[in-house]
Amino acid sequence: MKYMLLMQFSAAGTDFPSIDTWTPDEVRAHIAFMGEVNDKLTAAGEWVDAQGLGGPQQARIVRAGEGGTPVVTDGPFAETKEFLAGFWIVDCDSPQRAVELAAYISTAPGPGGRPLNMPIEVHPVMSAPTEEL
């Protein structure tokens, strides 16, 4: 079964400063940890994809307007306290394994090397319906 693990950043639920205030060594350690996560998932045959995402200032919200023309607005808005920082798609044997992976990813190091304990959402990836439908 495939699962999407979503790394959420929540200013309201964290006790660490934003990554743009971290030292270069702290940023390197964080990125190295993410690389190690991907290497471990690959070695276990569970890795499908993973990406870090640009910050909320780079995100856009798009809706279909008249005749399907895109209507684009900035977003999430500056006052947003939460945003999606990155994701993994993993293929693992059980929901419990997806939860174990999410807990491990949550331990990514932050300032001073302390685990960030960022919330990681776990979502099953839906598959196409069977031919019988």
N, C-alpha and C positions, 0 to 999 in steps of 0.2 A: 504494500500500500504506500502511496506517496503522501507526504505531508509537507506543508509549507510552514516554515518556522519564521515568524516575523519579529524582528528586533525593533521594539518601540522605544523611543526616547520620550520620557515624560519629565519635564522640568518640575512638575509638582511632586513626583514620586522618587526623586533622586536626591542624594546628598553629596554630589560631586559637581565640579564646575564643567562647563561645556568644553568640548574637545579643542576648541580654538584657543583655550588658555593653558593646555597641557604643555609640558616640556617636549622637545623633539624626541627624547628618549622614551617618554611615556607613550607618545603616539606610535613610535616604532614598536614598542613592546605590545601594544594593543593590536596593531596590524599583523605582527608576527604570530600572535595567538590565533587570529582569524585564519591565517595561512595554515597553521598547525591543525586547526579544526577541519579545514577543507582536506588536508592531507590524510587525516585519520578517517574521515568519512569516505574518501576515495579508496583507501586501503581496505576498508570494511565492505566496499561495494555498495555503500548507501548514498553516495554523493550524486546528485543530479545536476544542480546548479546553485550558485550563491553569488550575490552581488551586494555591494554597499550602494547606497543611494545618496544623491545630492541632497543638500539641506532644504528646508521648507521655502527658503527664498528663491530656489530654483524650480520649485514645483508649480504646476498649473492645473487648474480644474477646467475640464472641457465638457460641454453639453452640446447636444444637437440643437441648433436653432431652426429657423424657418427653412424648409426644404433640405434639412440635414446639414446646413452650413455650420461649421464649428463656432461656438461661442466660447472664448477662452478668457478666464479670469485668473489673476494671481491667486495662489493658495498653496498649502494652507496659509491662513492669514498670520500676520506678525504676532497677534495676540494668542495664537494657538500654543497650547502648553505641551502638546504631544505631536510627534511625527514619526513616520516610518524611516528608520535608519538603514535597514538592510534586510535581506531575506536569504533563506536557504530552501531549496527543495530537496528533500531526502526521500529515499525509497527504502523503507525498513519493514521489518516483520510484524510489528505490533504498535498499537498506540502507546504502550508503556515505553517502548524504545524511543519513540519520537519525543516523549516527555523527558526521558533521560538525556537525550541530545540537547534539548532546549535548556535544561538545567545546567549542563556543562557549558554551553555557549554563554549563558548568563554570568558565568564566572570570569568573563574577559577582564583583563587588568585595566585599571584606570590610574588616576593620580596616585603616586607612591606605590604602584603595583598592587593596590588593594582591588579585590573583585568588585566589579560594578554592580552585579546582581540586577542588571536591567531586565525588565519583563520581556519574555519571549512568548509570543502567541503561537499556539500549535493548531493548525487547520488541516483536516484531511483534504486532499486534492480529489475532487470529484472525477469520476471516469464517465465515459460515454455510456448511455443505456445499452442494455443487451439487445441483440437482434430481435428478440421476441416482442419487444415493445413496438 
